[in-house]
Amino acid sequence: MILRSLLFVPGDRPERMAKAMGVGADALILDLEDAVAPPAKPAARLAVGEFLRAHPGPRSVALFVRVNPLDSAELAADLAALPGTAPDGVVLPKAEGARSIRALAERLGAIGVTAPILPVATETAAAVFQLGTYGEVADHLAGVTWGAEDLPAAIGATSAREADGSYTPVYQMVRTLALLSGHAAGVPAIETVVPDFRDLDALAGYAARARRDGFTGMMAIHPAQVPVINAAFTPSPEELDHARRVVAAFAADPGAGALQLDGRMIDAPHLKAAQRLLARAGQVSPR
């Protein structure tokens, strides 16, 4: 499952779900949590269930459902709307490590749903200290993502950002730990949203830095963000050509520990990075 772009769509807006199928996102997150006011949640569950049944798999766009947190009184009703729908994934807000994944996987199994789980893994203080446990439940995961909106409220911070929009040191740390958590578990590390959907230039810069740092995809809150995110997380022809030449160089001299290519020395880490890039582009399998 390719997950460059994951677009949130409010669960109580079925007309937006239909339109969102055509914007180019790799996945839609049909939201039953924050995007839906409590009085609208019953109607949202019905709409999400109907939409999933109207789009049975295999789907050209993956359909995830964001349910309410494990300790929420809303979760049971969310899950009751899912039997027979076969979502491609379930997003779990306020996840707190492996124990949360096990708990949700058990509840999903009880209703016959086997979808992988995408935890929003940094929305409480306790969650941050559980980021190293996701490797224990990697077989249940679609990836690991994080958020910088709920945690400030949870710890009494006034903001997660500096005046220039960059994260404060606390949230830089949390972002880094979430990124490493995904890679330690061997699953996609998904970057959080950029709330300002009008500033696409800033989004392009942020997404490029996210890919540079090792994130494999990013969430979006507006359709206009999707093509920018897709572009950032799609390897360029030049990158693919260089990766193919790195792999070919080592294939031609399999006993070499280090080689010269384009006037630079390359060794095992460069080969691994090239193989990973080509695997993401669907050209080779990672070794």
N, C-alpha and C positions, 0 to 999 in steps of 0.2 A: 504494500500500500504506500503510494507516494504521498507525502504530507508536506508540501511546500507551503501551502496556504490553507488556513482553516477559518472560514467565515461564520461569525455568529449571526443567527437569525432568530428574532423573538418567536417563541412558540405560539403566541396568540395572533400571529400575523401570517396566516397561510398563503396569502397572495404574495408576500415577500419570499416565502420559501420557493414557490414556483419560479419567480423571477431569478432568484439566486442560483438556481440550477444552471443558468446560462451565462454566468459572469466569469467562469474560468477557474473557480476555486477547486482545489483538490478535494476538499471536504467542507460540508456545512455542519455547523453545530447548532442544532435545533434546541433553543434554550428554554428550559422550564424553571430556571432559577432567577437570577437578578434582573433579567430583561422583562420579566412578567410580574405584574402586581398581584398580590395575593388573591383579590377577587376574580382575576382573569385566569388563574391557574387551571381550574377545571376545564374551561374551554380550550386552553392551550394544550392540555393533555389529549383531548379529543382530536384536535387539529394535527398534532404531531403523530399520533397513532394512525390517523387516516392518511396522512402524507406518506408515511413509511410504507403502509400497505399498498398505496397507489404506485409506489416505486420499488417493486421487489428487485432483489439482486439477480445477477450481478449488475451493479450500478456504475455509470460513468463518473458520477460524483459520489464520494463516500458520505454517508449520512450518520452523524454522531448525534447523541442526545445528551445535553447537560441536565442532569437531575439535581435535586436539592441535596444538601449535605446529609451525611449519615445520621446526625443527631437531630435532623429536622422532622417535624411532624408531617411535612409534605412528601417525604421520600416514599412512603408506602403507596400513596396514590400515584406518584410518578411511575413506580415500578409496575403497578397494576395496569398501566396503559401500554406496556411494552410487549406482553406475550403475543406471538404471532406476527411481530413487526420486523424482526431480524435487523436491528441497527448494526452499522459497521463498527460502532464504538460507543462507549458511554463515558462522558466527561464527569469526573467526580470533584466538585469544589470542596475546599477545606479538608483535603486529604491529609492524613497524618501518618505517612509511611506504609510499610507492608501490611500492618494490621488493618488499616482502612481498606486496602485493596482486597485482602482476604475476606473481610466482612461483606463488601459489596459483591464480590464474585460469588460468594455463597448465596446471597439473596437473589442474584441474577440467575444462578443455576436452579434455584428453587422454582423459578417461573419459566424455565426452559430457554433462557437467553444466554448465549455463550460469547457475547461481544467482548473484545478487549477494552480495557479501561485506560483512559487518559486522565491522570490525576493533576489537579491544580495544586501543586505541592508545597506552596509557601504562604498560605493565607492565614496561618496562625503561628504564634511563637513556637509552640510545641512542634509544629510541622517541620520547621527548619532543622530541628535536631533529629528528625527521622529520615532526612534525605538520603542517607547512606544505606537505608534498608530496602530500597526498591529492587535491588538485584535479587532479593529473596523471592520476589513474585514477578520476575521479568516475563514469564510465560503468560501472565494475565494482562500485560501492558501493551497499549498502542504507542506509548511514549511517555515522556514526563514534560510538563509545562509549569509555568510559574506565573505569579501575578504580583503587581505592586500597588494594588488598590485596596484590598481588604486588610493587608498586614498593618499598614499605618493606623487604621482604626482599631485593630486588635491590640496594639501596644501603646496607643495614645500619642502617636507621632502627629505632628501638624501637617507634614507632607513627606512624600518619598523623593521629592525632586528639589534640586537647587534652583535658583532664580533663572538660570539659563536653560532649564529643562533637563539637565543631566541628573542622574540618580545620586542621592547622598551616599556616603560610604556604606551605611547599613544595607541599602538596597543593591548597591554594587556587589556586596558580599553575597547577598541572598541570590542574586542572579547567577553569579559564578557557581555557587553551590548547586543550584538547580541544573545548570548546564552539565556540571561534572556528574551529578546524580544520574542523568539520562545516559551518559556515556559509560559510567560504571556499571549500569544495568544492561548495557548493550541494546538500548532502544532509542528511538528518535528523541532529540532534545528540542523542544518547541519553544520559540521565543514568545514573550507576552505581547499584548496589543499596544499600539500607539493610539491614545485617545483622540488626538487632534487629526481627524480624517481629512481636513481641508489642506493641510500642508504636506503635499505629496513629495516635495523635495526633501523635507526633513525625514519623512518616512523612508525614502530611498537610501539616505545616508545611514539611518538607524538599522535598516534591514541588511545593508551591506556589511556593517560592523558586526551584526549578529552572525552572519554567515562566516565572516572572518574569524570570529571567536569560537566557532564550532557548532552553533545551532544549525539544525537541518531544515527548519521550517518556522513559520510564524503565524500567529493568529491575527485575524482582522475583524474590525467592527463595522466596516462599511465596504460596499462593493467596489468603490473607487480604489481601495487599497490593494485589491487582489492582484491586478496586473503588475503593480510595483513590487509586491512581495514575490510573485512568481519569477519576475526578471532577476531579482536579487539572488534567489536560491536555485536558479538554473545555470549550470556551468556553461561558459561561453565556448564558442568553437575553438578559440585559442587555448583555453584551459584544457579542453578535451584532446586537442592535438598534442600538447605538451605531455599530458598524462599517457597517451598512447606511445609516445616516443620513449618515455621513461620505462614503461613496461617492456617495450621492444628491446631497449638497450640491455636490460637485465636478462631477458630471454635469450639474447644472442651471446651472453657471457655469464651463464648461471653460476659460475664459481667465483665471480667477483664480489667483493664486499663493498667496493666503492668504484664509481665510474665517473667519467667526465662527459657532460652534455651541455652544449651551448656555452662552453667556457666556464662551467660551474661544476663543482663536485656534487654527486648525488650518491646516496647510500640507502640502507634499508628503510629508514623513515620516509624518504622520498618515494620509494617504491610502494610502501603501504598506503601513503596518501594518494598516489596515482591510482592504485587499484580501487581504493574506496570511492574516489571521484567517478571512475568509470562504472563502478557498480551502481552508484546512485543514478547515473545516466542510462542504466540498463544495458551496458555494453559487455560487462564481464561479471563474473561472480567473485565476491571477496574471498581471499584465501586465508 
